[in-house]
Amino acid sequence: MKVLVFGRRGQVARALANSACEFELSFAGSDVLDLASADPDIAGLVAERKPDAVINAAAYTNVDRAETEIEACMRLNRDAPARMARVCAEADIPLAHFSTDYVFDGEKGSTYVEDDARNPLNVYGRSKAEGEAAIESIWAGGARVAVIRSSWVFSPGGPGFLQTMLRLARERDEVGVVADQWGCPTSAATCAGAALALVRQLLDRDAGAKGLFHAVGADAITWADFSEAIFAASAARGGPAVPVRRIATSDYKTAAVRPKDTRLSSVKLQAATDWRPPPLAEALAECFDQMELA
Ligand SMILES: NC(=O)c1ccc[n+]([C@@H]2O[C@H](COP(=O)([O-])OP(=O)(O)OC[C@H]3O[C@@H](n4cnc5c(N)ncnc54)[C@H](OP(=O)(O)O)[C@@H]3O)[C@@H](O)[C@H]2O)c1
């Protein structure tokens, strides 16, 4: 079975490439098709590659820059996935698309489930929420589409929070990290596993694999806790590690407002598939095993 993946150098795209799955994966990065352009020829690429299924791991992911690059963000995160869903529905092939915990406002006070109302606080979250809504109107017609919300993604190559922490640990004696925002760090490999599990079942026409799913790591923690876990894994391999100074969101100004608590429940996906989220320590160990620590 051939699976076309939008994205090539991104964290999740590379995790898919490393997954040793049974599918013949072909990748389309921004060099092949610019999804931020006004009229990306997604139908043409699908006609050319003739995949049995599509995974969309491409997105505009710079949360702060999105506040000013609104058009590019909307094209990539709202318009392109909607177009992919239409093309896949017309070709009768499954689509697995990634979304984010930032579609929520973080005010629930407990773990979010798939049916909770979206209320994004920033442009990135709004673009992904509108992408979900556009896709939903297409899957309502019976198309085989799964939307996978993940969060706080890390990978051996990044770039992301993990790489930033290791760089800062080389440069400083301690790092100040926000300790009042909660979420679920998720390895890119865990995201890739979720998409592959859903695609497998969508190819088998399993209706239980259609719709919205959360796929996040097993631990719900703060950014400060996450940095401590990263340093523990790094120190265990002789890599950089420094003490973490726990700071408040109000002490760390960013262009985009972040939701304060986006813990997600992945129970629905675990009931629907054999995908299971690993504990953070295990996912970090697997990630560090693939990294060179100078
Ligand atoms: N990173 C996170 O913390 C996080 C959290 C929650 C959800 N997610 C979601 O998970 C998915 C994967 O995220 P990620 O962390 O793997 O993202 P990433 O590392 O930032 O990679 C972004 C991908 O998008 C592609 N892309 C960017 N601009 C493009 C353009 N103009 N045209 C075509 N492709 C373009 C890149 O293409 P190239 O291969 O050419 O570079 C790359 O493969 C996204 O949907 C994201 O919203 C991520």
The ligand as an SDF file (V2000), in Angstrom:
LIG
                    3D

 48 52  0  0  0  0  0  0  0  0999 V2000
    5.3300   20.7740   17.0610 N   0  0  0  0  0  0  0  0  0  0  0  0
    4.4180   20.7090   18.0180 C   0  0  0  0  0  0  0  0  0  0  0  0
    4.6990   20.9240   19.2110 O   0  0  0  0  0  0  0  0  0  0  0  0
    2.9970   20.3290   17.6730 C   0  0  0  0  0  0  0  0  0  0  0  0
    2.0330   20.3320   18.6900 C   0  0  0  0  0  0  0  0  0  0  0  0
    0.7190   19.9630   18.3740 C   0  0  0  0  0  0  0  0  0  0  0  0
    0.3900   19.6040   17.1020 C   0  0  0  0  0  0  0  0  0  0  0  0
    1.3370   19.6420   16.1310 N   0  0  0  0  0  0  0  0  0  0  0  0
    0.9330   19.3150   14.7650 C   0  0  0  0  0  0  0  0  0  0  0  0
    1.6170   18.1530   14.3290 O   0  0  0  0  0  0  0  0  0  0  0  0
    1.8610   18.2420   12.9250 C   0  0  0  0  0  0  0  0  0  0  0  0
    3.3300   18.0120   12.6330 C   0  0  0  0  0  0  0  0  0  0  0  0
    4.0840   18.9850   13.3330 O   0  0  0  0  0  0  0  0  0  0  0  0
    5.6750   18.9730   13.3300 P   0  0  0  0  0  0  0  0  0  0  0  0
    6.1160   19.2910   14.7110 O   0  0  0  0  0  0  0  0  0  0  0  0
    6.1720   17.7530   12.6480 O   0  0  0  0  0  0  0  0  0  0  0  0
    5.9460   20.2600   12.4190 O   0  0  0  0  0  0  0  0  0  0  0  0
    7.3550   20.8190   11.8760 P   0  0  0  0  0  0  0  0  0  0  0  0
    8.4770   20.0300   12.4100 O   0  0  0  0  0  0  0  0  0  0  0  0
    7.3180   22.2880   12.0730 O   0  0  0  0  0  0  0  0  0  0  0  0
    7.2590   20.5050   10.3150 O   0  0  0  0  0  0  0  0  0  0  0  0
    6.4170   21.2370    9.4980 C   0  0  0  0  0  0  0  0  0  0  0  0
    6.2310   20.4980    8.1970 C   0  0  0  0  0  0  0  0  0  0  0  0
    5.3830   21.3170    7.3940 O   0  0  0  0  0  0  0  0  0  0  0  0
    5.9680   21.4470    6.1270 C   0  0  0  0  0  0  0  0  0  0  0  0
    5.7190   22.7740    5.5700 N   0  0  0  0  0  0  0  0  0  0  0  0
    5.9690   23.9730    6.1680 C   0  0  0  0  0  0  0  0  0  0  0  0
    5.6790   24.9640    5.3130 N   0  0  0  0  0  0  0  0  0  0  0  0
    5.2530   24.3840    4.1630 C   0  0  0  0  0  0  0  0  0  0  0  0
    4.7960   24.8780    2.9140 C   0  0  0  0  0  0  0  0  0  0  0  0
    4.7370   26.1970    2.6480 N   0  0  0  0  0  0  0  0  0  0  0  0
    4.4260   23.9940    1.9620 N   0  0  0  0  0  0  0  0  0  0  0  0
    4.4860   22.6660    2.2040 C   0  0  0  0  0  0  0  0  0  0  0  0
    4.8890   22.1280    3.3670 N   0  0  0  0  0  0  0  0  0  0  0  0
    5.2680   22.9890    4.3370 C   0  0  0  0  0  0  0  0  0  0  0  0
    7.4500   21.2870    6.3090 C   0  0  0  0  0  0  0  0  0  0  0  0
    7.9330   20.9100    5.0470 O   0  0  0  0  0  0  0  0  0  0  0  0
    9.4590   20.4880    4.7060 P   0  0  0  0  0  0  0  0  0  0  0  0
    9.4640   19.0340    4.9370 O   0  0  0  0  0  0  0  0  0  0  0  0
    9.6550   20.8850    3.3000 O   0  0  0  0  0  0  0  0  0  0  0  0
   10.3370   21.2500    5.6690 O   0  0  0  0  0  0  0  0  0  0  0  0
    7.5270   20.2560    7.4200 C   0  0  0  0  0  0  0  0  0  0  0  0
    7.5610   18.9530    6.9110 O   0  0  0  0  0  0  0  0  0  0  0  0
    1.3360   19.6350   12.5020 C   0  0  0  0  0  0  0  0  0  0  0  0
    0.0420   19.5180   12.0140 O   0  0  0  0  0  0  0  0  0  0  0  0
    1.3200   20.4000   13.7810 C   0  0  0  0  0  0  0  0  0  0  0  0
    0.3820   21.4570   13.7550 O   0  0  0  0  0  0  0  0  0  0  0  0
    2.6450   19.9600   16.3930 C   0  0  0  0  0  0  0  0  0  0  0  0
  1  2  1  0
  2  3  2  0
  2  4  1  0
  4  5  1  0
  4 48  2  0
  5  6  2  0
  6  7  1  0
  7  8  2  0
  8  9  1  0
  8 48  1  0
  9 10  1  0
  9 46  1  0
 10 11  1  0
 11 12  1  0
 11 44  1  0
 12 13  1  0
 13 14  1  0
 14 15  2  0
 14 16  1  0
 14 17  1  0
 17 18  1  0
 18 19  2  0
 18 20  1  0
 18 21  1  0
 21 22  1  0
 22 23  1  0
 23 24  1  0
 23 42  1  0
 24 25  1  0
 25 26  1  0
 25 36  1  0
 26 27  1  0
 26 35  1  0
 27 28  2  0
 28 29  1  0
 29 30  1  0
 29 35  2  0
 30 31  1  0
 30 32  2  0
 32 33  1  0
 33 34  2  0
 34 35  1  0
 36 37  1  0
 36 42  1  0
 37 38  1  0
 38 39  2  0
 38 40  1  0
 38 41  1  0
 42 43  1  0
 44 45  1  0
 44 46  1  0
 46 47  1  0
M  CHG  2   8   1  16  -1
M  END
$$$$
